């Protein structure tokens, strides 16, 4: 009853019918044997990775954004200015770079302090960067930057005059920041800021830029301290509400990650919540 039954088949083979239970066990065994054979079979060498595409020779601190139309936008530092390069064929080739912000050769980067870019669904290009345009300040060994924004509404052919985002000047020396663009024409920007602090430490400042870059809103500040060498994160949910993420600062041995969400498109934020419930065991 439990043995195999030989039934009629083609002339060149016999078909063995097994009871249901035996068929199940046989299928498992066959799968295991097949897996073993595949593991033991000679493996084909992995295909060579595609050669890297050169976006621009001499560029540093790049940041990438992808448009809804498949175009790729890369912003970077070069020759002390903020430049942009665009690919219209999904990264196979890039056009010649253009200058988005002429910083007179004084733009500097390092340690996440480069420019950032976002593109909305109407192809408005938003570029932010920590820069100094104060002639007296720029002469110092370590000039204090402010956070600037420039906009292009013609696909990167021309850019508007850069505008300062932080409404308290010279209070964003690290200028570590992030941004995200919503489909309704809002740009959300968060950065490290020192206003209101007399001693060490920094807080998280935030601004909504409306009307596709034409109006920079009043800054809001989420009290820290936040890590002074870690850029914050900004994302947008399906309702165009911003989400902020940051790493705390201070002298704690175990730094926590925090998240704050907005229910009203950035007008206010709910109380921050801790993301990692276990200690990170990472300080500094």
Buried (B, 14 or more C-beta within 10 A) or exposed (E): EEEEEEEEEEEEEEEEEBEEEEEEEEEEEEEEEEEEEEEEEEEEEEEEEEEEEEBBEEBEBBBEBEBEEEBBBBBBBBEEBBBBBBBBEEBEEBEEBBEBBBBEEBBBBEEBBBBBBBBBEEBBBBBBBBBBBBEEBBEEEEBBBBBBBBBBBEBBEEBBEBBBBBBBEBBBBBBBBBBBBBEEBBBBBBBBBBBEBEEEBBBBBBBBBBEBBEEBBEBBBBEBBBBBBBBBBBBBEEEBBBBBBBBBBBEEEEBBBBBBBBEEBBEEBEEBEEEEEEEBEEEE
